[in-house]
Amino acid sequence: MIARVWTARARPDGADAYAAHFNHHVLPALEAVDGYQGATLLRRARGESTELVVISWWISEEAIRGFAGDDFERAVVADEARRVLTSFDDTVRHYEVDQTRPLRLLVAGS
């Protein structure tokens, strides 16, 4: 398993717009690729700036190339996303997943 990590920054309203873009455009595109295993969008507010981190999980480098193309370390950033971000990494980082545990999600009222 490979984790693909990308980081960007936005103003708070841009972070909200990116989250909507992620849900409506990025996730459906990822889900259409063989070998895609899931993704998470993280955000961290720092004053007037919000850091965004996208982590996606893949079966193999070949699967990542099915999404990103041959230059698979180059970030895939749609024009719509570029318009709402103040800056973003042009490249991604890939990590082999050494260990993982299922998430234990809290349910409201339990």
Backbone torsions as a table, in degrees:
resi	resn	phi	psi	omega
1	MET	NA	139.3	180.0
2	ILE	-122.1	133.6	172.6
3	ALA	-98.4	130.9	177.9
4	ARG	-109.3	121.5	-172.6
5	VAL	-120.3	131.0	179.5
6	TRP	-136.1	143.2	-176.9
7	THR	-126.6	142.3	177.2
8	ALA	-144.0	170.5	177.8
9	ARG	-134.2	149.8	-179.9
10	ALA	-155.1	161.9	167.8
11	ARG	-71.7	162.4	-176.8
12	PRO	-52.5	-43.8	179.5
13	ASP	-68.0	-33.9	176.1
14	GLY	-68.0	-34.7	177.3
15	ALA	-64.8	-40.7	176.6
16	ASP	-63.8	-41.9	179.2
17	ALA	-65.2	-39.4	178.3
18	TYR	-65.7	-39.8	178.6
19	ALA	-59.4	-40.7	177.2
20	ALA	-65.1	-43.6	176.8
21	HIS	-59.7	-43.5	179.1
22	PHE	-58.5	-47.2	-178.0
23	ASN	-68.8	-40.6	-173.4
24	HIS	-89.7	-22.1	-174.6
25	HIS	-124.5	-48.6	-175.9
26	VAL	-67.6	-53.1	-177.4
27	LEU	-58.7	-46.0	177.4
28	PRO	-59.9	-37.8	178.6
29	ALA	-66.0	-42.4	178.9
30	LEU	-64.6	-43.3	-177.0
31	GLU	-63.8	-18.6	179.2
32	ALA	-83.7	-5.3	-175.3
33	VAL	-99.7	126.7	175.7
34	ASP	-61.1	134.1	178.2
35	GLY	96.2	-9.1	175.3
36	TYR	-72.8	136.3	-175.6
37	GLN	-118.7	-11.8	179.3
38	GLY	149.8	168.6	-179.9
39	ALA	-153.8	155.0	178.0
40	THR	-135.5	139.5	172.2
41	LEU	-109.8	120.9	177.6
42	LEU	-107.8	149.0	174.4
43	ARG	-139.5	147.0	179.5
44	ARG	-138.7	114.3	179.8
45	ALA	-79.4	134.4	177.5
46	ARG	-137.6	86.9	-178.2
47	GLY	64.7	-123.2	-179.1
48	GLU	-87.2	5.5	-178.9
49	SER	-123.8	147.0	176.6
50	THR	-124.0	126.8	174.9
51	GLU	-87.8	134.2	177.3
52	LEU	-116.9	134.4	177.1
53	VAL	-128.3	125.0	175.8
54	VAL	-107.9	127.0	174.5
55	ILE	-119.6	122.8	174.7
56	SER	-120.3	149.5	-177.0
57	TRP	-115.1	138.0	-172.9
58	TRP	-135.9	151.1	178.1
59	ILE	-70.1	-37.0	-173.8
60	SER	-158.5	168.1	173.8
61	GLU	-62.3	-37.9	178.4
62	GLU	-60.1	-40.6	177.9
63	ALA	-63.7	-41.4	178.4
64	ILE	-61.3	-41.0	178.8
65	ARG	-62.1	-29.0	176.1
66	GLY	-63.7	-24.6	176.7
67	PHE	-96.8	-48.0	-168.9
68	ALA	-96.2	-14.4	-176.6
69	GLY	88.6	-174.0	-175.5
70	ASP	-63.9	-35.1	177.0
71	ASP	-87.2	67.7	-168.9
72	PHE	-72.2	-7.0	175.0
73	GLU	-91.4	-4.7	175.8
74	ARG	-82.0	133.6	178.8
75	ALA	-67.3	143.0	174.7
76	VAL	-100.5	106.2	-175.7
77	VAL	-128.7	110.4	-178.5
78	ALA	-68.2	155.3	178.7
79	ASP	-55.7	-40.4	179.2
80	GLU	-58.7	-40.5	178.6
81	ALA	-69.9	-42.5	-179.6
82	ARG	-57.0	-34.5	-177.8
83	ARG	-68.7	-26.0	-175.7
84	VAL	-103.4	-7.2	180.0
85	LEU	-96.8	144.8	175.5
86	THR	-86.2	-28.8	174.1
87	SER	-162.5	161.4	178.5
88	PHE	-159.6	155.5	177.1
89	ASP	-73.4	135.6	177.1
90	ASP	-78.3	-19.5	179.5
91	THR	-122.9	162.2	177.1
92	VAL	-112.7	167.1	175.1
93	ARG	-115.8	139.4	177.9
94	HIS	-114.2	136.9	179.6
95	TYR	-131.0	137.6	169.6
96	GLU	-74.7	132.1	179.5
97	VAL	-80.2	116.7	-177.4
98	ASP	-86.3	-45.2	-179.9
99	GLN	-146.2	150.3	176.1
100	THR	-153.3	154.6	175.5
101	ARG	-132.1	148.7	177.0
102	PRO	-62.7	146.9	176.3
103	LEU	-70.8	143.6	172.6
104	ARG	-108.6	100.7	-176.2
105	LEU	-87.3	138.3	175.6
106	LEU	-83.3	138.2	178.0
107	VAL	-108.1	132.2	-179.3
108	ALA	-55.1	134.1	177.0
109	GLY	87.7	0.3	-179.8
110	SER	-106.7	NA	NA
